[in-house]
Amino acid sequence: MNASNAAGAIVAARPAPIFEFEDLAGLPCGCVTAAFRAAQWGVTLVSVEAKGPHCVLPHHFLGQVLHLAEDFDDEADEGQADAAPAG
């Protein structure tokens, strides 16, 4: 087996990532969060990726999951919010 075949075998054996990166966001406290999406489960995860230097919130630490929920359709939610209840 030559080196190029060995490298190809290693790449082919690597599993697909479960979570795909979507976005980074800064919080008012200075912490930075990252949003990831697991397409096969329809789940979004938001976690703290960097602790703000002056953040005093005890639940903000590296790797802390702040949000884990099913994905939602923004347009569908907006349509429901615009509809007035009958009665």
Secondary structure as the mmCIF struct_conf table of DSSP 4:
data_model
#
loop_
_struct_conf.conf_type_id
_struct_conf.id
_struct_conf.beg_label_comp_id
_struct_conf.beg_label_asym_id
_struct_conf.beg_label_seq_id
_struct_conf.end_label_comp_id
_struct_conf.end_label_asym_id
_struct_conf.end_label_seq_id
HELX_RH_AL_P HELX_RH_AL_P1 ALA A 3 ALA A 13
BEND BEND1 ARG A 14 ARG A 14
HELX_LH_PP_P HELX_LH_PP_P1 PRO A 15 PRO A 17
BEND BEND2 ILE A 18 PHE A 19
STRN STRN1 GLU A 20 GLY A 26
TURN_TY1_P TURN_TY1_P1 PRO A 28 CYS A 29
BEND BEND3 GLY A 30 GLY A 30
STRN STRN2 VAL A 32 ALA A 38
TURN_TY1_P TURN_TY1_P2 ALA A 39 GLY A 42
STRN STRN3 VAL A 43 ALA A 50
TURN_TY1_P TURN_TY1_P3 PRO A 53 HIS A 54
TURN_TY1_P TURN_TY1_P4 PRO A 58 HIS A 59
TURN_TY1_P TURN_TY1_P5 LEU A 62 GLY A 63
STRN STRN4 VAL A 65 GLU A 70
HELX_RH_AL_P HELX_RH_AL_P2 ASP A 74 ASP A 82
BEND BEND4 ALA A 83 ALA A 83
HELX_LH_PP_P HELX_LH_PP_P2 ALA A 84 ALA A 86
#
